[in-house]
Amino acid sequence: MKNEEILLSISAGKTQDIINQFQVHSHPDTRNYRYRDTDYITFRQSGGGAMNTVYTISKLILLHMNNWENQLVHTSNLKEIEKTRIKGYIVNRYPGMGFEKDLVYKFYLLDMYCPLPNKPHPLKNNAGGWIYSLEDLLQGGVVETINK
């Protein structure tokens, strides 16, 4: 399938509200988090994996968490509002959610694409990132993964 027909769905857990507020998502840039490239992303909620919103991925940036503030200030390919969103996301997520580790994180800057009013969800909400058909998610109900 073409990139415009698929999307990445990630279990958001405790970070769902922070993702929605700042329209930013991140994860360690490690082998365990190597996801298929897509143009779209959504997040599964705890307790069943319902998905509420599809976002487009507008930009990706890598930041080393032991020096993120300095790196962010000197990143020339981001607008000030994008830097503010990333900083807000980090500051609000920092306590107890993994940023204390000395790792490089991959940050996704997101733009809302469309709501998912029919609350599509997997049969079983497994951890990690899964690939779905955008068409299936727009229809709602139980959705099957394409692959990982």
FENQUI-V557772 format. One line per field, one symbol per residue. ss: DSSP state (@ for helix, = for strand, . for the rest). psi: psi as a letter, one per 40 degrees, with the letter a starting at -180 (. if undefined). A space follows every 50 residues. Layout:
# FENQUI-V557772
ss = ???
psi = ???
This chain:
# FENQUI-V557772
ss = ..@@@======.@@@@@@@@@@.=====..@@@......=====...... ==============...@@@@@@......@@@@@@@@@@@@@@....... ...============.....==......=====@@@@@@..==...=.
psi = iideeiihhhhdbeeddddddefiiiiigidefhihhieiiihhiifdfi hdihiihdiiihhheefddddddeheeiidddddddddddddddhefded igihihhhhihhdiigdegiiidhgiiahihihddddddaahiiida.
